[in-house]
Amino acid sequence: MQILKEFRILALCAFAACGIASAQHLAAQELPPAVSGALRQAKIPVRTVGVFVQAVDATRPMLAFNAAAPFNPASVMKLVTTDAALELLGPAFSWKTQAYIDGVLNDGVLLGDLSIKGSGDPKLVMESFWMFLRQIRAKGVRDIRGNVVLDRSVFEENVYDPAQFDGDPQKPYNVGPDALLLNYKTVAIRFMPDEVAGQVNVAMEPPLSGYVITAPRLSKEAVCGDWQGKLQADVGVGAAVFNGAFPAACGEKVWYVHPYRMSATQYFGAVLRQMWSELGGTISGKVMPGNVAPVARLLAEWQSPAVPEVIRDINKYSNNVMARQLLLTIGAQASQAPGSTARGAQAIRGWLSAKGIGADELVIENGAGLSRNERIAPATLGQVLVDAFHSPVMPEFIASMPLVGYDGTMRKRLNDKSVAGQAHIKTGSLNDVRSIAGYVQAASGKMYVAVFLINHPNAPLGQAAQDALLQWVFEKG
């Protein structure tokens, strides 16, 4: 018990008055030569990195360097959010999207409103939505003579600015959370050059009802280059106009765009009207925000995949908006009130505290790591991972992370090293941040937690140092 207590002080006191000596001790360890050499090559000062390595069955770290200092973790913050979701929501938890009717349904005609109530499903993609609408049609609804009411009350109403993070609101990673998030509120615009006809054919998925697309000119320049910039795109509420040209040399290309000028209701409504029409139905009224009427009757329900499948998408492909949805869902379920970032963060802090993980330095802004403000110490994240390894849902958690050298954001890294296929590692990146965290099964057969956070303008050059750490853990662990 005394050893465990000392370890917790070492890992978690993080510059508190009671733990300055412990923090200094953590920082005194030397990095492996291959790691420190790669950092020197990248001109990254060691004071700007934090490292924590510990066997999952040990009480002390094998390596701790600046491990008590708070760092911006970028997307490895998703590990905290997804681990919390597995334990707080449970591995069988799923989200329900429900359809209600308020009115008289007779011979396919609904004289009244259809309400769609969301629960924050992070993975309501087009295939799922089509199946949900098919359920509604199978229940006898064809022509909706009233309005379609979109109920988002499970999440707290909040103004979200998609340009706030980096001034590029059109990027899909800047999509905000939504209790009725549909297809990640993103469109895929496909450009297909036809040199015989001398034109560019353009298709949009999902198709939006009433949306007009003006194709770009076909350019015969020999270099593709910055083809997106050359399009001179103007993606608006009711139309996408491409005032520039598309080089034939590019071949077929797909551009994923967040149509940020469209509100969530406008986007949902345009997709709904198009798909409902394709299913042979009509909508006479508006698609509008609101709440399900107390007298409305449940008609149909779509159930999302369970948490393990959702966190797999989040961690392997670093999906930011899905992680945001998860944090708000945690907040809603824990408080039995509309989900908010504050409620989600409070629930995670309580969950960590119950495990004996103080995490005084922890800052949660959105749970996705797409933030300049989020902070966590390597030792805190390391202890979260050690604890997660002993959780009943450990297999689902580890399987959600990219397998080094094989898939997700790690598929192109360390392919030629012996650690390939022996580690599940989540990555994170911002302009001045590069981070990795996860599990390494060493050549000895022992399992280790590894965390390596870099906060420095040269952080993009730090990948070699992080890869060297993973190989070192595999060889020396």
LINMOWO-V764589 format. One record per helix or strand. SS is the DSSP state (alpha for helix, beta for strand). FROM is the first residue (numbers start at 1). TO is the last residue. If there is no record, write none. Layout:
BEGIN
ss/from/to
SS/FROM/TO
SS/FROM/TO
END
This chain:
BEGIN
ss/from/to
alpha/2/12
alpha/17/27
alpha/33/41
alpha/46/48
beta/49/55
beta/63/65
beta/70/71
alpha/74/88
beta/96/106
beta/109/117
alpha/126/138
beta/143/144
beta/148/151
beta/155/155
alpha/172/174
alpha/183/185
beta/187/194
beta/199/205
beta/212/214
beta/217/219
alpha/227/230
beta/233/235
beta/239/242
beta/245/247
alpha/248/250
beta/253/257
alpha/264/278
beta/282/283
beta/287/289
beta/297/303
alpha/307/317
alpha/320/335
beta/339/339
alpha/341/354
beta/363/363
beta/375/377
alpha/378/389
alpha/394/399
beta/403/403
alpha/408/410
beta/423/430
beta/433/441
beta/447/455
alpha/459/476
END
